[in-house]
Amino acid sequence: MDEGASDFLPESLKEMIPEIGIGGVQLLVKKCGGMAFKHLPPDPGPDHILVRLLGLDLARSICRIHARCDLYIPRAKSALDATRNARIMARYDAGASIHELVQETGLTECWIRAIINRPTVDPRQLTFDF
């Protein structure tokens, strides 16, 4: 997940970026996406699942913010897909063949073609909904 993909993150994850950084959010989603945690302790011990999955520092930061609360970690599929698609586009623009991209990503040729043929919108461009 990169900085641009943060636009696709659910609000609950966007709110964590100032506290744990985009890298922390990325690791959280990778290791814990789809999991729910009940009544987080203010200071997790070494056996707490978040400590085992994320390391002590990151787990403590998350628990400090959400102490005594329930916390659900979204899978953030849209953000992960946006990052994957951007990497595919960058590799294709750099000269990688569709067959190479299929082998690297595990996606089908049809799906790779759909990604590279998708129109891109410049974020500076105005759009109108009619």
Secondary structure, DSSP 8 states (H G I E B T S, - for coil): --TGGGGGS-HHHHTTHHHHHHHHHHHHHHHHTT-EE-S--SS--TTSHHHHHH-HHHHHHHHHHTTTS-EE----HHHHHHHHHHHHHHHHHTT--HHHHHHHH---HHHHHHHHHS----TTS-----
